[in-house]
């Protein structure tokens, strides 16, 4: 049960982060620098976008793991 809760929670948190957080954070990070090459802009945007998504996936997994442990105790 604990694994199932962790998986579902991680997917839900990653989905919410992808829709609402990743693009604004990536755009903010790109605006902090000046670039000469448009490819560098795209690479940084993609890197930050994916880093936010992976971080959200890990955070969702940890939250779900802890939540599953609490539900399993009852």
N, C-alpha and C positions, 0 to 999 in steps of 0.2 A: 504494500500500500504506500509505503514511504517513497519508493521509486516512482510510482505513478503520479503521486502528488507533485514530486519534484519535476518530473518531465512536463506535466501539464502547466505548472506554474512558470517554468522557464520559457516555454513556448509563448505563453500569454504575455509575459513581461517583455520578451524580445519583440513580439509583434507590436506592442504598444510603443516600445522605444523606437522601432523602425518607422512607425507612422508619425509619431509626435516629437521625438527627440533628436534622432540621428541627423536628419538633414539640417535643421537649424543650428545644431552644434557644429557640424562640418562647415557650414557656410560662415559661421562666426570665426572658426579657426582659420579659414582661408582669408578672411578679411583682415586678419592681424598681420599679414605679410604682403610684401610687394614681389611680383614675379615678372620675369622676362619671357617665360615660355608658357603657353596655355596648357601644355601637357603636364607641367609641374602643378598647376592649379588643380587639374583633374585628378592627378595622382594623390595630392594631399587631401582633397575632398573625399576621395574613395577610401583612403587610409583611415581618416577620422570617422567616416560613416561606418565602416566595418568594425573599427575599434569600439565605438559606442554600442553597436549591436552585439558584439561578443561580450562586452562588459555587462550588458543587460541580460544576456543569456546566462552568464555565470551568477549574477546577482539573483536572478529568478530561480535558478537551480538551488542556490543556498537558502533562499527564503522558503522554497517549496520543501526542501529537505528538513528544515527546522519545523515547518508547519506539519509535515507528515509525521515527524517524531511526536509532536504534541497530540496529533489525532490518534496515533497508535497507542498512546498510553491509556486512553480512555476505555 
